[in-house]
Amino acid sequence: MSTFSPEKYYVSKKGTINIKCPYCAVIKPLAINKLQKKSHVLKVKCSCNKVFPIEIEYRQFYRKEVHILAEYMNDSHNTKEVKAGVVTDISLGGLALKVFNDSSIELSDTLKIIFKLDNKLHSEIKKRMKVVHIDRKRGIIGCKFEEMANAGSQEKDLYYYLK
């Protein structure tokens, strides 16, 4: 039995991952297009005959768990009220926001958010995002950035933060 916790691998657009053996460091490509598009934990046997677990993730972007204070405003409602929240995870495509006592947010609402990364520069991020998931029980709002992260200093800061 392996003593390693599963290494997470993100599926490429071609439906492959490159697995690195934690014992011998051999890297092998693996086609996984036969698996359904949901996360899996699998046991893999290397050519060195060692078995180890891997976790397969189908997200488009790597997601990093964080705890960053944020302020947001709901653009979909005619209010300029700024509320506090906590970014709990972030990727180049969006984030999860913990909100407190805010039942006014609905699916497809547009939020403006501002927060500072916990990097050396404390880079400020200002984004417009669309609400794509709501977990009212936990107070978590899943949001997708409206402008994709591919240009500008904020996007570069976010890209390097997630690397």
N, C-alpha and C positions, 0 to 999 in steps of 0.2 A: 504494500500500500504506500502511496506517495505521501511525503510529509510537506509537500508544497501546497500552498493555497492556489486556487485557479488563477492563472494569468488571463487578463481580459484581452481579447482580440476583436478588432472592428472589421466587419466584412466590407471588402472593396465593392465598387460598382460592378465588377466582373464576377462577384460571388465567390471570392477566394480570400484566404488569410494566409499569412506566412508565420508558421509556428516555429518557435525557438525552444529547443530542448534545454531544460534547466540543469541537466546533468552533463551533457557533452557539448552544448552550444550549437549543435547542427540546426540549420534553418531549412525548413521544408515547406513548400506551398501546399495548401489543402483546398480543394474545391468543395464547397459546402452548399451548392445550389439545390441539393436534394432535401435539405432541412427546411422546415417552414420558417417564415420570417418572424421568429420570436427568439428570445434569448435562450441559450442552452448551456449546460455545463456537461462537458464530455471528458472521457478518459482517452488519452492518446498514447500509443505505443511507438516509441522512437526506434530507429535502426540500431541503437545501442541496447535495445531490449528493456529499457526503463519505461515505466508507465507513469504518466502525470496528468493532472486535470487542467483543462482550459475552459474558459468561459467565452462564448460567442455572443457578440453584441451587434445588433443590426441598425443602431442609430446612425444617422448620417454624419453626425459630428460627435467628437469626444465630449463627454460631460464631466465637469469637475465639481465635486462637493465643496461648498464654501459656506461661510457665515458672514455676510457683508450687509451692513445697514444701508437702507435705501429709502428714497422718497419717491412717491408715484402720484400721478393724477389721472383720473379717468376722463379721457377726451370724448368718450361717447355720451357722456352726460353733460348737461349744461351747468357745470360747476368748476370752479377753479380751486377747490379744496385739495390741499396737498396732504397726503397721508404717509405714515411711516410703515415700512415693511422690512423684511430680511430676505436677501437673495440666498437661497439654500443650495442651488446648483446652477451652473452656467455652461453654455457651449457657444460656438460661433453662430448657431442658429436660433438660440433663445435661452430662456432661464426659467427657474421655478422661484416664485415669490411667496413667502409666508406673509399673510396679511392678518390683521387683528381686528376683529369685529367689523368686517366690511362685507355685508351681504349684498351690496349694490352691484358688484361686478358680475357680469353675465358673459357667456360665450360670445365670441366675436367682438367684444368691446375693444377699443383701442386705448392703451395706457401709454403715458409718457413716464419714463423712469430715469432717475439719476442716482448714481452711486460711485464710490471710489474703490478701485481694486486695492487689495492688500499687497500690492507689489512695492518695490522700492520707491517708485515715483508717485505712488498713490494716484494713479491715472484716473481721471474722471470720465465716466461713461454716461452719455445721455442717449437714450434710444426711444423710439416709438415701437410699440409691439402690440400684437393681436393676441387676445386670450383664446387659447385652444383647448384648455383643460381646467376644470375646477374640482377640487376636492374640499368640499365645505367642512367635512368632519375634521380634517387636519389643518384647514385654513391655508391650503396651498393652491396657488394659481399658476398654471403652466402657460407660458407665453412664447410666441414666435416673433423674432425681430422682423419688422417690416422691411427695413433696408438690410440687405445681406452684408455680411462682414467680408468685404473684399477691397476696400479702399479707404483712405483717410487715416488720420492719426489714432482715433479711437479704436478703429477696427484693427490697426496694427498692434496697439497696446493689448487689446483683447486676445489677438492671435498669439502673441508672445507669452501672455499670461497663461494661456491654456496649453502651451507646448510642453 
